């Protein structure tokens, strides 16, 4: 962690902080997010490399060579880190290990790329980094040896997430507003060629690609997250004849999957269900019939209008939540983990029924959501077992806006970035079969 601390200190001096104007929840700004994700990326990358012996061992361990979208990437030889600076329209190359193998933190160069860089992927040769530029609609091909942009790939539409196949032969880029995933041939790393696209629809954002270890990328699967949830056609309400808009259980998350190396692949749609019980309850009595006085303006939000508001069904009602803004993904073992910002849009009665921190797992073989129960997908429920401590303790704080996830090579330790909480959560794998995670806190359960 000394390397992480020193790099963070250096990055603080070199990056300009400014608030981000967008539909995302407010935070300290995207520069801080980059720093937080840097903590996750660097710490996890170090753990990955300690698990194996350089490149040969990596090839023998498919769990660690699955690729993913990220704003920071470590070269295979461990010597350099490439960081996306979204507001500065640049990437920084930082040396993190010297010739003697000592940890260092030296900014080598900052290279201008396109407008609003979003993602970086480093070719397995460590010669080239590919950077998606959202506003410019391009991918910058950065020569890591010469420290400059070698060329620019045009013809994309608000590109965001990106990931290389494990062998480095193909780069997949999510075109956020076009609803497609571009395919770029990268066998010649410095001279990539745009080679068609895969239509997935919606707003594709994060990408993760498996490595089955066969050496044939056609055996691997490309996963693409849909940032916004869709209306759940199965949502029904006996008291309200409408769709699921503005309802806690009215929408579901979406992840697309298709085989790599295919220009016209079959696309599987994976849905992530809403949670009937987010782990928090609230009184809905104000929305239910009263004994005296005016009736509520709407009974839509009363759990059971046939019961008085004082009945526990209405007065202590479990609050639901659905997965939205799926911004990050990582693969470990046969599970794809994705983060979701879980909104609870129905009229709120308590502060902690608002926005939840959800982590879903998808089986990369069956291409289905893994059911770990309602509450276990919401990281926030674990604050109930923590003992509040004075600042600077972060115990009992809500991770209400999680935007990035990463894991060590063995997949039993995770780092999750909470943009809204300005913190990085440490979690451990509680159940390998379901992907259930437990937060590691000094005052709570799962002490490590």
Buried (B, 14 or more C-beta within 10 A) or exposed (E): EEBBEBBBEBBEEBBEEEEBEEEBBEBBBBBBBBBBBBBBBBBBBBBBBEBBEEEEEBBEBBBBBBBBBBBBBBBBEBBBBBBBBBBBBBBBBBBBBEEEEEBBBEBEBBBEBBEBBBBBBBBBEBBBBBBBBBEBBBBBBBBBEEEEBBBBBEEBBBBBBBBBBBBBBBBBBBBBEBBBBBBBBBEEBBEBEBEEBBEBBBBBBBBBBBBBBEEEBEBBBBBBBBBBBBEBEEBEEEEEEEBBEBBBBBBBBBBBBBBBBEEEBEBBBBBBBBBEBBBBBBBBBEBBBEEEEEEBEEBBBBBBBEBBBEBEBBBEBBBBBBBBBBBBBBBBBBBBBBBBBBBBBBBEBEEBBBBBBBBBBBBBEEBEBBEBEBBBBBBBBBBEBBEEEEEEBBBBBBBBBBBBBBBBBBBBBBBBBBBBBBBBBBBBBBEEEBBBBBBBBEBBEBEE
